[in-house]
Amino acid sequence: MEIVKDILGLIVLIGSAIAVVWKVVKSANQVVTTVKEIKKDDEKQREQNHLLTHGVVAALDGLQQLGANGEVTKAHQALKNYMIEQLR
């Protein structure tokens, strides 16, 4: 009877260990999936920022060609400096 109790105890212990490992693996898979989604969202955001930046540069260039100075020139220079800094 002692042997049966020991065997049942061992089976329960192994089952519990398997359940814990399963939960850890499942949780790790969820983390990987979340990271992939974040990367995809980040790529979309970068593309949108790229398009918006080009639009702003074009608008500032157009304003400068129309003779707008002062703040337009400052903004254009600041944006240019930022873009150059990003390339480093």
Buried (B, 14 or more C-beta within 10 A) or exposed (E): EEEEEEEEEEEEEEEEEEEEEEEEEEEEEEEEEEEEEEEEEEEEEEEEEEEEBEEEBEEBEEBBEEEEEEEBEEBBEEBEEEEEEEEE
